């Protein structure tokens, strides 16, 4: 029973840490990542985006960041806890957490893509094919690519930061090695 507690409580702690910190990190990094990854942007638009980001972007984006990023961050924390339990001690945990965060975020985007396609088909059935053809023209493919890459990068960065914070806090699911005399007595 004590071994189960020694594993379950750190898992809960890691999931809670990732869920609390992950969306905040992703929300803070999202607008600058979009600005950096946007293909062709004029200098004035870049300066305006930087001003808007510094004044309003972080405060406004934190609410949707938690709305969209809470579950992926918690799932990333759960996968990281499972990996942390079986990984050798010297392996780089924050880098793996970044890969897990990016993969979970990409999987979420793939799911949103499927939902988006079904909405487009429903829109086409309701309003006719001519109005459905205008939907893709509203947002350029370069903008969609920049948004996709920015979201995945933010998920990876959030996983990295959360794993580093977990390391600083001493949260780990690795069980302490059993001393030889305690193993023989059991």
PyMOL commands that set and color helices and strands:
alter all, ss='L'
color gray80, all
select helices_A, chain A and resi 2-37+43-86+93-127+129-138+141-169+180-185
alter helices_A, ss='H'
color red, helices_A
deselect
rebuild
show_as cartoon
